[in-house]
């Protein structure tokens, strides 16, 4: 259990790292532009375009890709191809963040991840395991309520390729998002305020915005956006309480791997050859069950008889 004084110490040490290198506002502003526009959308967009061109030259229709990614109609495109294309920009996003911190801010790369002397990998794995387990329990609950909507769609070849792609690309995707939304963004804002609530709220808002066009939103806009906000807020709160991204990194990776590989649903932002498929998606259930799971996760992460000692 982390007491308030220890938590405040963790938070202070992590946010202090925002000033450990070049910390002017214009540097953070330029860094954000380089990360988002140049690396993520620029180089990442070029990589995505190259893959689309390569697969289109092999007979893939661009309309099929659009239909599959946006769930707007039938598509003949292989879901693993779409998964690869959809994740193509994230390695550039990831590298861009690290490059900006190292060369523009002239800070050690670890300063974006944690205020501890080393990355606390045990924290990453603990959070990963807890959230993966909770996601499974929520799926069992959902199955008990709407069993007729679930089906197994196991295909050894397609699933094997999906698993390989997901184990490589999903951690890159989720880590890039955490490094930016909970790392770079929060540390930049801490130059103006160190209020945990405000930093978490702003992180939740900025995290929800890129999900604005996700297909899930069409089923209940405010409920879906509330979930994305709650998820982003919670990850930010974990980061500030821990004084590092480790718990957020583990939880986010578990969330996306579970949704992509174990149970996927009709109307998902990215259809995959997951083990289990369900036609059921209720935005209200998703929001309420997700918030409840976050509460249980928080209690299990912080209140067992395991104390986290600050590292100096």
Buried (B, 14 or more C-beta within 10 A) or exposed (E): EBEEEBBBBBBBBBBBBBEEBBBEEEBBEBBBEBBBEBBBBBBBBEBBEEBBEEBEEEEBEEEBBEBBBEBEEEBEBBBBBBBBBBBBBBBBBBBBBBBBBBEBBEBEEBBBBBBBEEBBEEBBEBBBEBBBBBBEEBBEEBBEEBEEBBEEEEEEEBBEBBBEBBEEBBBBBBBBBBBBBBBBBBBBBBBEEBEBEEBBBBBBBBBBEEBEEBBBBEBBEEBBBBBBBBBBBBBBBBBBBBBBBBBBBBBBBBBBBBBBBBBBBEBBBBBBBBBBBBEBBBBEBBBEBBBEBBEBBBEBBBEEEEEBEBBE
